[in-house]
Amino acid sequence: MSHHDVGRDAGALVSPRPLKSCFHSALDKLMRFELIVARVESRIAMASWLVATLSVLASLVIRAFALPIPDTGEWALVAMSPLTFVGAALCSHLHKHLTADIVEMLPRGTLLQVLEAVIAILFIIFSVFLSALALDLFDYALSSSERLTDLGTPLAVPVAFILLGALLMGFHAIVDLLRACAGRSPGGINPW
């Protein structure tokens, strides 16, 4: 009987190799889910950009011809919330946000892995604070039923996208931390 057989019949813990394999398999599944989330984020950001652009153009026409309809510039302001915050989550997934050039130039290895883990932890902390602030603002927007002035858009609509973006940034940061712990390359799979 070798040391590998000790406790096998008594339901001993599984050896580290299958656990590591199980972790990598779970991470692969999580990364596939993250890719689906990134594709949705991409569509939200593109739709927001389109709404902002078209509503600014409509606003210019309304003002230029003094048309007797409400100004659509409000929709452009509302569309900037998902474009900014959900777009920021997409950028964090792709690692297209601000990074130190020195980190980008480091070869793959333990130092880069540790730096990626530290960055992910800091990003998680940031997203927790941003989520808490956005949740408080969202609660206020819902309870006050405030609306924007021109078209009466509920304030809760743009604030909801701040909260969504903050939560998505935290999700991507958690996956980045797991990627760093597994020794995988930083950044998620390109959704395009």
Secondary structure, DSSP 8 states (H G I E B T S, - for coil): --TTTTTTTTT----HHHHHHHHHHHHHHHHHHHHHHHHHHHHHHHHHHHHHHHHHHHHHHHHHTT-SS--THHHHHHHHHIIIIIHHHHHHHHT-S---HHHHHS-SSHHHHHHHHHHHHHHHHHHHHHHHHHHHHHHHHHHHT-B-TTT--BTHHHHHHHHHHHHHHHHHHHHHHHHHHHT--SS-----
